[in-house]
């Protein structure tokens, strides 16, 4: 069986199991939306070696700009999702022109600075964006194909199916991307970009393209989030959202996109379960993150891989 089809079958099984394993379809939907957002961060951090704290710009930008388009133009589902992806890609393209020219901590600080700038821009245009109150009355568009309304997506279950479909397609596409010649060059840049440049590869061009892809994926997740809750809160574009996405990526493990799903699952389930019984639930997340970094440097997914290898009789570390 081709690798892409095998991955698709696994992802469909994950989405179906998640729907029935979690206590509510809303929580399952939230997990998949953030898994998509975290996959963009995993592409940057795990494959390109770029630690970005600007993910909130793409997530929040996808949320706000898609909400504007849906309210102003009455977009249906597919054009609205495309608007979210394009919004994230354009914002990443603009920021990437400046950020990718720097390395290490300078790259990190530049992405953080752009995140703060985007936050204050949203506040400055509060008469349009809603400011601290966020953007309200965001519609959930219908799924229309060939001029016919297939589903109004009015029920949580129907919207979960859409979210799960996007989740599966995004993860399969990213998997094919990192296994392509383009992905091989991106990994080579992470290992030694000076040597890759000496071999004739345009380092800045490859880093910028990777940044744009990650922005598009994160913007797509932001668009889904706006449709899901019918509202765009200001914290979608705050630095805290970037921090949350990075934490999920590290928790799950940046060596695989399955780690992105696992990190989103751990964080969001912890937020849903622990927050109702313990106001300081983030302390527990912090302790878990420390334990993962110290004991499972490849994230929680590396632990899953070790168990799977031992069960299959291959043993050893992944």
N, C-alpha and C positions, 0 to 999 in steps of 0.2 A: 504494500500500500504506500502511495506517495506520502512524503512527510507532511505536506500541507493538509491532506485529507485526514491523516491520523490525528494531527493537532486539532483540526476542526471537530472531529468526533469526540475527542477528549474535552474540548471546550464546551460543546453542547451538553455532554454528560455533567460537567461541572455546573453549568447554568441550571439544568433541570434539578440536580441534587440540591443546589443552593435554595431553590424556590421552596422546597419542602423541608429542608433542614432548619431554616431560620424561622423564628416565631411569626414574622410578618413579611408580606410581599414588599412592603415599603422598605424595610431594612435590606432585603435582598437586592432591590433596585439600587439603593444607595451604595451598597458594596460594589456592584458592577460599574456604576458611574465612576466611583473613585478608583477602581481598578484600571479603567481606561485612562484616567488622568495620571495615575502613577506609572503606567506603561511608558508615557512620554518621558517622565523623569528617569525611568530605568534605561531607556534608550540613550539619554544623555550621560548619565552617571556610570552605568554599568558597561556600556559599549564604547562610548566616545570619551569617557573619563572627564566629563564636564559637570561640575557641581553647580547647578543653577538654582538661585533663590528668586527667580523671576517667573516661576510657574504660575503664580497667582495672577500675573498680568494676562496670561493666555487663558487661564480658566475663567477669571472674572471678565476679561474682554469678550470671550466667547459667549458668556452669559448675558452681558449687557447688550452687545451688538445684535445678538440673535433675538433678544427680547424686543429691542427697537424695531427690528425687521418684521417680526411677527405682529406686533401691535400696529405698526404703520403701514405695512404692505399686505398683511393677511396671508403670510406664507404658509404653505402646507408643510407636512413633516419633512420630506426629503430636501426641499430647498432650504428649510430652516436649519437642518443638520449641516448642509453644505455651507450655509452662512457662518455657522459656528466654527467649522474647520478652517474656512478661508480667513475669518477674523483672527483666529489664533496664528495661522501661518503668516499673515501680513504683519501682525505685531511682532512675531518672532523674527521675521525678516528684517524689520527696522531695527530692533534691539540688537540682533545678531551682527549687523554691520559694524556696530561699535564694540560689542562685548567680545566677540571671538578673536579680536586682534590682541587680546590680553590673555595671560595664562595665570593659573593658580589662584591665589587669593584676590588678585586684581580682577579676574573674571567674575569671581563670586561676588565681590563688592559692587561691581558694575551692575550685575543682574539685580542685586538687592536695591541699589539706588533707583533703577528703573521701576521696580516694584513700588517703592515709596512715591515716586513721581506719579505713577498711574493712580495710586490711591488718592492723592491730593487733587488730581485732575477730576476724578469722579466727585469728590467733595465740592470742588470749585463750581461745577456745573450741576449743583444739586437741584436746580429748578427743572432740569431735564431728567437727571438720573435718580432723583429722589433723595440724594445726599445720604445722611445717616439712616434714614428710614428705608433705603433701598427702593428698588423698582417693583411696584405692586401690579396686580391684575395681569400677570403674564399668561397668555392663553396657551392651552395645550393643543397644538395643531393636529388636524386629522391626517390620516395616511391616505393619500390620493394617488392612484395609478391610472394612467391613460384617461384622465378626466373623470374617473369614477372613485367615489369615496369608499375605500375598502374597510376602514374602521375609524371611528371618532376618537379612539383611545381614551374613552371616558373612565374606564375602570382601571384600577391598579394592575390587575393581571394583564390586560392588553398592553399597557405601557411597559410592563416588565418584559414581555415578549420582544418588543422593539429594542429595549435596552440590551437584552441578552443577544439579540441578533447583531447589533452594532459591536458589542463586546467581542463576540466570536470573530467577526470580520476584521476588526482592528488588530486583534492578537495574531490571527493568521497572517495578515498583511505585514505586520512588524516582524514576525518570525521569518517570512520569506525575504524581507529586506535585509536582516542581519546575516542571513545565509547567502546572500547574493555577493557578487564582486564588490559592489558598493559597501556592503557591510564589512567585508574583509579589509577594505582600505580603512574604514572607520576604526576598526579594532587595531589596525597597525598604527594609526595616528595616536591612539590611546597609549600604546606600548612605547613608541618612540617616534614622535612626529618629525624630529630632525632627520632621522634616517629615511622616513617616508618621503620627505621633501627632496632629499638627495636622490631618491629613486624616480623623481619626476612628477609626483602627485602634488596637486594644488591643495595644500593643507587648509588654507582659509576657506576655500570653496567647499571642501568636503565638510568641514565643521559647520559652516553656515547652512548647508543643505540639511545636515542632521538636526540643527537647531530649529529649522523651519518645520521639518517633519514632526518633531516633538511638540512644537507650538500648535500645529494643526490638530494633533491628537488630543492635546489638552484643551484646546478651544472647543473641540467636538464634545468632550466630556462636560465642559461648562454649559454648552447649549442644552444638553440632556438634563443637566441639573436644574436649569431655569424652567424647562418644561415640566420636570418632575414635581417641583414644589410650587410652581405657579408664582414665583417671586424671586427677585435677585437681591439677596442681602449684601450689604456693603462688605462684609467679611470675605466675600468671594474674591475680592481683589486686594485684600489686606495681606501684609507680609506673613501673617499667621497661617494663611492658606498655603503659601509656599512651604512654610515650615512643616505643616501637616503632611503635605505630599511627599516631602523628602523623608520624613520619619517613616511613613508607610513603605517607601521604597527600601529603606535600610532594614526595617523590620522583616520584610518579606525576603529580601535578597536581591541585589542588582545584577546577578549573573544570569537570570532567566526571567522572562515575562510572566511565568507562573508565579514567581516571587512577588510580582506586582499585585497579582490577585490575592495572594496569601497575606501580604502586608495590609491591603485594604480590608480584607476580611477580619484580621486580628484587631485592627484599630477601630473599625466601625462597630463590630460586635462588642468590644470593650466599652466603647462610648455609650452604646445603647443599654448594656446590662449593668455595668458598674456605676454609671452616672446616676442611675435611679436609686442606688443603695449607698453610694459613697461620694460626697461632694468633691473629694480630692482624688478622683479616679485617674487624673493625669499623672499623679505620682506613680501609680501602678504601671502606666504605660512607660514612664521614664525608667523605672526599674527593669522592666522587660527589655527595653531598648539597650540598656547597659549590659544585661545578661546576654543578649543576642550578639552584641559587638564583641564581648569578651570570649564567649564560648562557641558561637557559630558565626564566624566572620563572614561567611557567605550568606547570612540571613537564615530565616526560618526554613526557606525552601531547600537550602543545602542539607539541613537536618532531615527533611523529607526524602531527599535524594539518597542520603546514606542509608536510611531505613529501607527504601525500595531496592537499593543495590544488594543489601544483605538478604532481603527476602528472596531476591531472584538468584542468590547464590554467587553473585559476582564479588561482593564484599568491597572493602576499600572506600576511600573518599571520592566524592564526585569530581 
